[in-house]
Amino acid sequence: MRKPERNPKPSETPNTETVTIAIKEGDDAELRTAEAVAGPFISNGFAVSKFARGTIGDVSLDKLVLAMATNAERVKGGDMRDVEATLVSQATVLNALFADLVRRSSLNLGNYFDAGERYLKLAFKAQNQCRMTLETLSTIKNPPVVYAKQANIAHGPQQVNNGATGPRAGENENMPNKLLERTDEQPLDAGTPGSASAGHSSLETVAACDRAED
């Protein structure tokens, strides 16, 4: 008589908190493991899995790490769609939170003023966080334009002409003086009084005389 087959054992629940680390031949396994643990994906992926467990259940840590690394590569390449979608979603949640807190405040302000005031303060905090999230999204979509101006820094007195199209500094300062120079290109010395000329030494001073009146 053939013995009945036993029911197969139920598959064991896979461990969702394990991470696969790729190690190439010749690599230091301990160093590669330490680099992966110190990196940005494993620790943050573990945090996501813990906080998300209450809403969506257990999530494979290995898959989370892979998804986060993929998203980071897209952002590194300039694809900001995931970042923009995250900010829009968070702003939507904050707006819903603001509306619910305002509702709770309105229900308590009549008979329980202190509780209503607390709810209202929390509502304003949610509103402010929503505003800041949308401002961050706007900055990503429309980054500000920075205008840089040239700064001329001189140690001591110095004249700097930027973009001058005329004569260089110093050339036009002495132009009027050129009209007063001699033809032999020797500049006139206007600072020292000249001595009496020796020319016409034969002339003598005319003596004073009385003019006869008619």
C-alpha positions in Angstrom: 0.0 0.0 0.0 1.3 3.4 -1.0 1.9 5.8 1.8 0.2 9.2 1.4 2.5 12.0 0.6 3.1 14.5 3.3 2.1 18.0 2.7 5.0 20.2 1.7 6.3 22.4 4.5 5.2 26.0 4.2 7.8 28.2 2.8 9.7 30.1 5.4 9.1 33.9 5.5 12.0 35.5 3.7 14.2 37.8 5.7 13.4 41.4 4.6 16.3 42.9 6.5 19.2 41.5 4.5 21.2 43.4 1.9 23.2 42.0 -0.9 26.6 43.6 -1.3 28.4 43.0 -4.6 32.1 42.1 -4.0 34.4 41.6 -7.0 37.2 39.2 -7.0 40.3 40.6 -5.4 38.3 43.2 -3.3 38.6 43.4 0.4 35.2 42.0 1.6 35.3 43.8 4.9 36.2 47.1 3.4 33.5 46.8 0.8 31.0 45.9 3.5 32.1 48.9 5.7 31.8 51.3 2.7 28.3 50.0 1.9 27.1 50.4 5.5 28.7 53.9 5.8 27.1 54.9 2.5 23.8 56.8 2.1 21.5 53.9 1.1 21.5 51.1 3.6 20.9 53.2 6.7 18.2 55.3 5.1 16.6 52.3 3.5 16.5 50.6 6.9 14.7 53.7 8.3 12.2 53.7 5.5 11.4 50.1 6.0 10.8 50.6 9.7 8.6 53.7 9.3 6.7 52.2 6.3 5.9 48.9 8.1 2.9 50.4 9.8 1.2 51.5 6.6 2.4 49.1 3.8 3.9 46.2 5.8 7.3 44.6 5.4 9.4 45.8 2.5 12.6 44.1 1.3 15.5 46.2 2.5 17.6 44.9 -0.4 15.0 46.2 -2.9 14.7 49.5 -1.0 18.5 50.1 -1.2 18.4 49.3 -5.0 15.5 51.7 -5.6 17.1 54.5 -3.6 20.4 54.0 -5.5 18.5 54.1 -8.8 16.7 57.4 -7.9 20.0 58.9 -6.8 21.5 58.1 -10.2 18.6 59.8 -12.0 19.0 62.9 -9.9 22.8 62.9 -10.5 22.1 62.8 -14.2 19.8 65.9 -14.0 16.4 64.1 -13.9 14.5 65.8 -11.1 11.1 64.2 -11.7 11.2 62.1 -8.6 12.3 65.0 -6.4 9.5 67.2 -7.8 6.9 64.5 -7.4 8.0 64.0 -3.8 7.7 67.7 -3.0 4.2 67.9 -4.6 3.0 64.9 -2.6 4.4 66.3 0.6 2.8 69.7 0.0 -0.5 67.9 -0.6 -0.2 66.0 2.7 0.7 69.2 4.6 -2.3 71.0 3.1 -4.6 68.2 4.2 -3.1 68.3 7.7 -3.7 72.0 7.9 -7.3 71.6 6.9 -7.9 68.9 9.5 -6.2 70.8 12.3 -8.3 73.9 11.5 -11.4 71.7 11.7 -10.4 70.4 15.1 -9.7 73.9 16.3 -13.1 75.1 15.3 -14.7 72.3 17.3 -12.9 73.2 20.5 -12.7 77.0 20.5 -16.2 77.4 21.9 -15.9 75.3 25.0 -12.3 74.4 25.2 -10.4 77.5 24.2 -6.9 76.2 25.1 -7.3 73.0 23.1 -8.7 75.0 20.2 -5.7 77.4 20.3 -3.2 74.5 20.3 -4.9 73.0 17.3 -4.8 76.4 15.5 -1.1 76.8 16.2 -0.4 73.4 14.8 -2.5 74.2 11.8 -0.4 77.3 11.1 2.8 75.3 11.4 1.5 72.8 8.8 0.5 75.7 6.6 4.0 77.2 6.9 5.7 73.9 6.1 3.4 73.5 3.1 4.5 77.0 1.9 8.2 76.2 2.3 7.8 73.0 0.5 6.2 74.7 -2.5 8.9 77.4 -2.4 11.5 74.7 -2.6 9.7 73.2 -5.6 9.5 76.6 -7.3 13.3 77.1 -6.7 14.1 73.8 -8.4 11.8 74.5 -11.3 13.0 78.1 -11.7 16.4 78.6 -10.2 17.4 82.2 -9.5 19.8 84.0 -11.8 22.9 85.3 -10.1 24.5 88.5 -11.6 28.2 88.8 -10.7 29.8 92.2 -10.8 33.5 92.9 -11.1 35.1 94.2 -7.9 38.2 96.3 -8.2 40.2 96.2 -5.0 43.3 98.3 -4.8 45.8 98.7 -1.9 46.2 102.5 -1.7 45.0 105.2 -4.2 44.5 103.8 -7.6 42.4 104.8 -10.6 40.7 102.0 -12.5 38.8 102.6 -15.7 36.7 99.7 -16.9 35.6 99.7 -20.5 37.0 103.0 -21.4 37.0 103.6 -25.2 38.9 107.0 -25.2 42.5 107.7 -24.5 44.1 105.8 -21.7 44.2 107.3 -18.3 46.9 110.0 -18.1 47.2 110.7 -21.8 44.6 113.5 -21.9 45.8 115.1 -18.6 48.8 116.8 -20.2 47.3 117.7 -23.6 46.7 121.4 -22.8 50.3 121.8 -21.7 51.6 120.7 -25.1 50.5 124.1 -26.5 52.9 125.8 -24.1 56.0 123.8 -25.0 58.8 125.2 -27.2 59.4 124.1 -30.7 62.6 122.3 -29.6 60.3 120.1 -27.4 61.8 121.5 -24.3 59.1 122.2 -21.7 58.7 125.6 -20.3 59.8 126.1 -16.7 57.1 128.2 -15.2 58.1 127.7 -11.6 61.4 129.8 -11.4 61.5 133.5 -12.4 63.9 134.2 -15.3 66.9 136.4 -15.0 67.4 139.7 -16.9 68.4 139.2 -20.5 71.9 140.4 -21.6 70.8 141.5 -25.1 70.9 145.1 -26.2 73.4 146.1 -23.5 74.3 149.3 -25.3 71.0 150.9 -24.4 70.8 153.0 -21.4 68.0 154.1 -19.2 66.3 157.2 -20.4 66.7 160.0 -17.9 63.6 161.6 -16.6 62.8 165.0 -18.1 60.3 167.7 -17.6 57.9 168.4 -20.4 57.5 172.0 -21.2 54.0 173.1 -21.2 52.8 175.3 -24.0 
